[in-house]
Amino acid sequence: MAARRSPPQAREPERSSTLAAGNDQVHSWTLVTSQALDTAWGIAKGSVMLAVSLLLATLCYFRRLNLHLGHRLKWWSGYLQRKFKRNLSVEAEVDLLSYCAREWKGETPRAKLMRKAYEELFWRRHIKCVRQVKRDNYDALRSVLFQIFSQGLSFPSWMKEKDIVKLPEKLLFSQGCNWIQQYSFGPEKYTGSNVFGKLRKCVELLKTQWTEFSGIKDYHKRGSMCNILFSDAILEYKLYEALKFIMLYQVTEVYEQMKTKKIIPSLFRLLFSRETSSDPLSFMMNHLNSVGDTCGLEQIDMFILGYALEVKIKVFRLFKFNSRDFEVCYPEEPLREWPEISLLTENDRHYHIPVF
């Protein structure tokens, strides 16, 4: 018997019910998917915002760190530059007129005089640059010794005939100058039985350095070595004390010649005519011991220095511009054709080095 078929009217409600159930299921899945996407986007958005916040915080931190390190680096750089500059006793060459314009501004009579003096050096004496020398009570000795070394000048003739390292003992044992124990090493003011040992070390250093510089033929190499040497305050101090002793030795030698009625240079007659330097002891106590401490070299000391080192020291005294004392030489009449070095001074107390 054949199966009975449902009438069309009965199947329509079933199809409608099935479609409605499918639509509800699709809507439910869409809603779930939308909620899931919203949740995922919320999480992702939060993560992105957190990452951005962390990135901005990191950038701010590194920016502040960079600024801090920059300030510290700038401070240390300035400190090291100041420290190096403070130890550099002879500075590099600078243009003469630029230096003058920087140092002598204004319209005071002295400033005008100095500007005219510097223009004289630049245009008529052909001095184009200047090397500034550290201002202290050794600067005359420093200016002279720097040029002797930088030019590679040889020993004075009398130093080639004698071992200058033995001169301290020679004064004591050969000439009976036991007063040498009162020699004072500039600001150190050291005196005592060990003065001979200290003087010997200073003179030995002078001999070693002078020998080394005079043996170097390359000008630039001598310049580089001068920059190193004249940045070492301890070595400089010993060299200048050695120069002071060399001056004292020459005064003592000439004084002994004078006692035997020998002819002596006129500058020494002037020296011994003063009450404060009538003999080597008074010269040492009243003048030489103060050099490097409370005062520098006086004009008559410059004569003695030039005589002892056998160099003609030409000094441009700028404050004496338009007078016959504008340019002077120490000594005035060298005994032989001695090499010439030049200095300039604005006040007879501090010296700089002119560069032609």
C-alpha positions in Angstrom: 0.0 0.0 0.0 1.5 3.3 -1.0 2.7 5.8 1.7 0.6 8.7 2.4 2.1 12.1 1.4 1.7 15.2 3.5 -0.2 17.8 1.9 1.6 21.0 0.8 -0.1 23.1 3.3 1.4 20.9 6.1 5.1 21.2 4.8 5.1 25.1 4.6 5.1 25.7 8.4 7.9 23.2 8.9 10.1 25.0 6.3 9.4 28.4 7.9 10.3 27.0 11.3 13.6 25.6 9.9 14.5 28.9 8.3 13.8 30.9 11.4 16.0 28.6 13.5 18.8 29.0 10.9 18.5 32.7 11.0 18.7 32.7 14.8 21.8 30.5 14.7 23.5 32.8 12.2 22.6 35.9 14.2 23.9 34.2 17.3 27.2 33.3 15.6 27.5 36.8 14.2 26.9 38.3 17.7 29.5 36.0 19.2 32.0 36.8 16.5 31.3 40.5 16.9 31.8 40.3 20.6 34.9 38.2 20.2 36.3 40.8 17.7 35.4 43.6 20.1 37.1 41.9 22.9 40.2 41.1 20.8 40.3 44.7 19.5 40.0 46.0 23.1 42.9 43.8 24.2 45.0 44.7 21.2 44.2 48.4 21.6 45.2 48.2 25.3 48.4 46.5 24.4 49.2 49.0 21.7 48.4 51.9 24.0 50.6 50.3 26.7 53.4 49.7 24.2 53.2 53.3 23.0 53.2 54.6 26.6 56.3 52.5 27.3 58.0 53.7 24.2 57.3 57.3 25.0 58.5 56.8 28.6 61.6 55.1 27.2 62.2 58.0 24.8 61.8 60.6 27.5 64.2 58.6 29.8 66.9 58.4 27.1 66.4 62.1 26.2 66.9 63.1 29.8 69.8 60.7 30.1 71.3 62.2 26.9 70.9 65.7 28.2 72.5 64.7 31.5 75.4 62.9 29.9 75.8 65.9 27.5 76.1 68.3 30.5 78.5 66.0 32.3 80.6 65.6 29.2 80.7 69.3 28.6 81.7 69.9 32.2 84.5 67.4 32.1 85.7 68.7 28.7 85.8 72.2 30.1 87.6 71.0 33.2 90.2 69.1 31.2 90.7 72.1 28.9 91.1 74.4 31.9 93.5 72.0 33.5 95.6 71.6 30.4 95.6 75.3 29.7 96.7 76.0 33.2 99.6 73.6 32.8 100.6 74.9 29.4 103.1 77.6 30.3 103.9 78.7 26.7 100.8 78.9 24.5 100.5 78.5 20.8 101.1 81.3 18.4 98.3 83.9 17.9 98.0 86.8 15.5 99.8 89.8 17.1 97.1 92.4 16.2 94.3 90.1 17.2 95.9 89.6 20.5 96.4 93.4 20.9 92.7 94.1 20.0 91.6 91.6 22.6 93.8 92.8 25.4 93.8 96.5 24.8 90.2 97.8 24.3 88.9 101.2 25.2 90.3 104.7 24.7 92.5 105.2 27.7 95.9 106.8 27.1 97.6 103.5 28.0 95.4 101.4 25.7 96.1 103.8 22.8 99.8 103.6 23.5 99.8 99.9 23.6 97.9 99.6 20.3 100.4 101.9 18.6 103.3 99.9 20.0 101.8 96.6 18.7 101.2 98.2 15.3 104.9 99.2 15.3 105.9 95.7 15.9 103.6 94.3 13.3 104.3 96.7 10.4 107.8 97.9 11.0 109.5 95.1 13.0 107.7 92.4 11.0 106.5 90.5 14.1 103.3 88.7 13.0 102.5 86.5 16.0 103.0 86.2 19.7 103.2 83.3 22.1 101.7 84.1 25.5 103.8 83.0 28.5 102.4 82.0 31.8 102.3 85.0 34.2 104.4 84.1 37.3 107.7 85.1 38.8 109.6 82.6 36.5 108.2 84.0 33.2 111.4 85.8 32.1 113.5 82.7 32.6 110.8 80.6 30.9 110.6 82.9 27.9 114.4 82.8 27.4 114.8 79.1 28.0 111.9 78.2 25.7 113.6 80.0 22.8 117.0 78.5 23.5 115.5 75.0 23.3 113.1 75.7 20.4 115.9 77.2 18.3 118.3 74.4 19.2 121.0 76.7 20.4 124.2 75.1 21.6 125.9 75.4 25.0 127.7 78.7 25.9 131.4 78.3 25.3 132.3 78.3 29.0 129.9 75.4 29.6 131.6 73.3 27.0 134.8 73.6 28.9 133.4 72.7 32.4 131.1 70.1 33.7 128.3 72.3 35.1 126.9 69.5 37.2 129.9 69.8 39.5 129.6 73.6 39.9 127.7 73.5 43.2 130.5 71.5 44.9 133.1 73.7 43.1 131.7 76.8 44.8 131.9 75.2 48.2 135.2 73.3 48.1 137.3 75.3 45.7 136.1 78.8 46.5 134.9 78.3 50.1 131.4 79.6 49.4 129.7 77.8 52.3 127.0 80.4 52.3 125.5 78.6 49.3 123.6 76.6 51.9 121.3 79.6 52.2 120.2 79.3 48.6 116.4 79.3 48.3 114.5 77.4 45.7 111.9 80.0 44.8 108.5 79.5 46.6 109.9 76.3 48.2 112.3 78.4 50.3 114.4 75.2 51.0 117.7 75.7 52.6 120.0 73.2 54.4 122.8 70.7 54.1 121.1 69.0 51.1 121.0 72.2 49.0 124.0 70.9 47.0 122.2 67.7 46.1 119.1 69.6 45.0 121.2 72.0 43.0 123.1 69.2 41.4 119.9 67.5 40.2 118.6 70.8 38.8 121.8 71.5 36.9 122.0 67.9 35.7 118.5 68.2 34.3 119.4 71.4 32.5 122.5 69.9 31.0 120.6 66.8 29.8 117.7 68.7 28.3 119.9 71.3 26.7 122.1 68.6 25.2 119.0 66.8 23.8 117.4 69.9 22.2 120.7 71.2 20.7 121.2 67.8 19.0 117.8 67.8 17.3 118.0 69.3 13.8 114.3 69.1 12.9 112.5 72.3 13.9 109.1 70.8 14.2 110.4 68.0 16.4 112.0 70.5 18.7 108.7 72.4 18.9 106.7 69.2 19.8 109.2 68.4 22.5 109.1 72.0 23.9 105.3 71.7 24.1 105.7 68.6 26.2 108.5 69.9 28.4 106.9 73.3 29.1 103.7 71.6 30.2 105.5 69.8 33.1 105.5 72.2 36.0 107.9 70.1 38.1 110.6 69.8 35.4 110.2 73.5 34.6 110.7 74.5 38.2 114.0 72.6 38.3 115.2 74.1 35.0 114.6 77.6 36.2 116.4 77.0 39.5 119.3 75.7 37.5 119.4 78.9 35.5 119.3 80.9 38.7 122.3 79.0 40.0 124.2 79.5 36.7 123.6 83.2 37.1 124.9 83.0 40.7 128.0 81.1 39.6 128.8 83.7 37.0 128.5 86.5 39.5 130.8 84.6 41.9 133.4 84.0 39.1 133.4 87.7 38.0 133.6 88.8 41.7 136.7 86.7 42.1 138.2 88.3 39.0 137.4 91.7 40.3 139.3 90.9 43.6 142.4 90.1 41.6 142.1 93.5 39.7 141.1 91.9 36.4 138.9 93.8 34.0 135.3 92.9 34.3 132.2 93.8 32.2 130.6 97.1 33.1 127.3 95.4 34.0 129.0 93.6 36.9 130.6 96.8 38.1 127.1 98.3 38.3 125.9 95.2 40.1 128.6 95.3 42.7 128.2 99.0 43.2 124.7 98.5 44.7 124.5 98.1 48.5 122.1 95.2 48.1 124.4 93.2 45.8 127.9 94.3 46.7 129.1 90.6 46.7 127.7 87.2 45.6 126.2 86.5 49.0 124.2 89.7 49.2 123.1 89.3 45.5 121.8 85.8 46.4 120.1 86.8 49.6 118.6 90.1 48.5 117.7 89.3 44.9 118.2 85.9 43.5 116.4 84.0 46.3 113.2 85.9 45.7 113.1 85.1 42.0 110.3 82.6 41.4 108.7 83.4 44.7 107.9 87.1 45.3 109.4 88.7 42.2 110.9 88.1 38.8 114.1 89.2 37.1 115.1 92.9 37.3 116.7 94.6 34.4 120.2 94.0 35.7 119.4 90.4 36.3 118.5 90.2 32.6 122.0 91.4 31.8 123.5 88.7 33.9 121.3 86.0 32.4 122.2 87.0 28.9 125.9 87.1 29.8 125.8 83.7 31.6 124.0 82.0 28.7 125.9 83.9 26.0 122.8 85.1 24.2 121.7 88.6 23.2 118.3 89.1 24.7 116.4 91.8 22.8 113.4 93.1 24.6 110.6 95.3 23.1 109.3 97.4 26.1 105.9 98.4 24.8 105.2 100.8 27.6 108.3 102.8 26.5 107.0 103.3 22.9 108.3 106.4 21.2 111.3 106.5 23.4 114.9 105.2 23.1 114.2 102.6 25.7 111.5 101.0 23.5 114.1 98.4 22.3 116.9 97.3 24.6 119.4 94.5 24.6 120.8 92.4 27.5 123.8 92.7 27.5 124.0 95.9 25.5 127.4 95.0 23.9 127.8 91.2 23.6 131.4 90.2 23.7 131.1 88.0 20.6 128.5 87.2 18.0 126.1 85.6 20.3 122.7 84.3 19.0 119.8 86.6 19.5 116.4 85.9 21.1 113.5 88.4 21.5 111.0 89.1 24.1 108.2 91.7 24.5 106.9 93.2 27.7 104.1 95.6 28.6 105.5 96.4 32.1 109.0 95.0 32.7 107.5 92.3 34.9 105.8 89.8 32.6 107.2 88.7 29.2 105.8 87.1 26.0 107.6 85.7 23.0 107.3 87.5 19.6 107.3 85.4 16.5 108.7 86.9 13.3 
